[in-house]
């Protein structure tokens, strides 16, 4: 399963998509259910990450031009804990939005 958080920021659409499946599901499935995430800005894939480790923290980043010749550093941080996942979108180290949800199977 995947979850997404999305926000419009200074004229740019930021979307973070990340996996929500429990690590325990890996042992009984032929499909990869490892932590993974994608950061899209205005619909374009700007960064992605995945790992075979769990729990883990994934960090994605990109810059985006906002306004005339102004650039922002966009960061997505996804913390995979045994029972929960916390996903955050930041612009220049200021949190724009976040979501915490339980791990699912």
N, C-alpha and C positions, 0 to 999 in steps of 0.2 A: 504494500500500500504506500501511497505517497500523499503528502500534505503540502500545501503551499501557503505562503504569506505574501501579500502584495501591498504596495503603497505607491502613491504618486508623490514624488518629491521634486520640487523646483522644476516641474515640467518633464521629469523623467519617470517612467514607470519601472519600478523595481520589483522583481519577482524572485522569491527563493522557494525552490521545490526540494523536498528532502524525503528520504525513505522513513517509514515508521514501523517496520516489522521488527519483532523481537529477535534477538540474536539466537535464542533457543530454537527458533524455527529453522535455522541453517542445517542442523543435523539431519532433518527428515525431508529435505527438499532438494531437487536437482537444480532449482533456480537460485541465483545469488540473491540473498536477502541481507546484504551487508550495508552498513551505514554509507549513504551516498547523498550528494546534494548538487544542485545547479543554481547558479546566479545568473539571471537574465536582466538586461537593461534594455528597455524599449523593444522587448521581444527577442533580442539577440543574446545568444549564450556568451557570457563574458568570462566565466570561470566554473569549474566543476571539480569535485573531489570525491573520493571513496576510500574505504579502508577495510581490511579484513579483521582489524582489531575492533573490539567492542567490550567495554565502553571506550569512547574516544571523543575528542573535540575536533570537528572539522572547521576550517577557516577558509573562506573564499573572499576575494577582493577584486576591485576594479576601480578605475576612475571614470567619471562621467562629467561632461561639460554641462553646467547649469548656468543659465543666463548668458550674457555675452562675455566670452573668454574667462569664465569662472569655472574652476574644476573642483569637484568634490571627490574625496576618497570614500568609496562605498565598501563596507565590510559586512559579511554574513558569518555568524558564528552559530554552529549547531553542536550542542552538548548532548551526547548520547550517554545517559546513565542507565543502570540496570532497570529502573522502573519508569523513568520519564525521559522525554526529549525536550530540550529548550532551544528554540531557534530565535535569533535576534538579527535585525537589520540595523546597521549604523551608518551614519554619514558624518565623516570627519570626527569620529569618536563619540558622537551623540546618538543615543538610541532613538530610532524612529518608530519601531514597532517590535513586539516580541510575542511569542506563543509558547506555552508549556503544555504538553499533553502526555498521557500515559503511553507506554510502549504497547503495541498490539501484536497479535499473532496472525 
